Amino acid sequence: MANIKSQIKRNRQNEAARQRNKAVRSELKTRVKLADAATGDEADELVRAAIKRIDQAASKGVLHKNTAARRKSQLMKKSAAGES
């Protein structure tokens, strides 16, 4: 355990950020999984919701912007393949 005041504070901040990021990543996985499994009319809506969450995660710094772009691309590719 750290005995320096600033490091104790950093540890608290890091833990709070970790919990926030964990919640965002968990929801992101859920949305993407639902979008992958969906078929028909609801598929477009679920894909749109998943892409929105991916963009939000990237803007908050939970995901790198290139990672977000890659995930969106893969999701759109799967969605397009499922439609045809």
N, C-alpha and C positions, 0 to 999 in steps of 0.2 A: 504494500500500500504506500502511496506517495505521501511524503510529509511536507511537501512544498505547497503552499496555499494555492498558487496559480495552477499547479498540476492537478490538485484536488478539484478545482473548478472545471478544468478542461475535461477531466474524467466524467464529471456530472453532465457537461454539455455533450460529450461524445455519446454517452448512454442515451440521452434524450433524443439525439439525432438518429441513433441506431434504431430506437423504437419507432420513430416516425418513418424512417426508410423501410423498416420491416413491414409496417402496415401498408405502405404504398406498393411495395413489391408483391405482397400477398394478394392485394386486390387486383393488381395488374395480371398476375398469373391466373386468377379466377376469371377475369374478363376475357383473356385470350383463350382460355380453355373453353369457355362457353361459346365464343365466336367460332372456334374450330369445330365444335360439335354441332353447331346450328345448321339447319337446312331451311330452304324456302324463304318466305318473306321476312321472317324475323332475323335471318342471317345478316342481312344488310345493316339492320339496326344494331345488332350485337357487334358487328365488325366496326361500325362507326364509333360505338361506345368504347371498344377496346383501343382503337386508334387515339381517341381523345385522352384516355388514361395514359397511354404511352407518351403522348406529347406532353402531358402534365408532368409525368415523371422526369422526362428529359429537361423540361424547363426548371424543375426544382433541383436538378443535379443528382437525382437518384440513379438515372441512366445517362450514359454518355450519348451525345447527339447522334453519333454514327451507329451506336447500338440500337437506339430508338428507330432510326431510319431503316436499319436492317430488319428489325422485328416487324415494322409496319409493312415493308416490302414482302416479307414472307407471308404475313397474314393476308395481304391482298392477293398474292399469288395463289394461296390455298383457296381463298374465297372465289376467285375467278375460275379455278379448276373445278370447284364443286358445282358451279352454276351450269357449266357446259355439259 
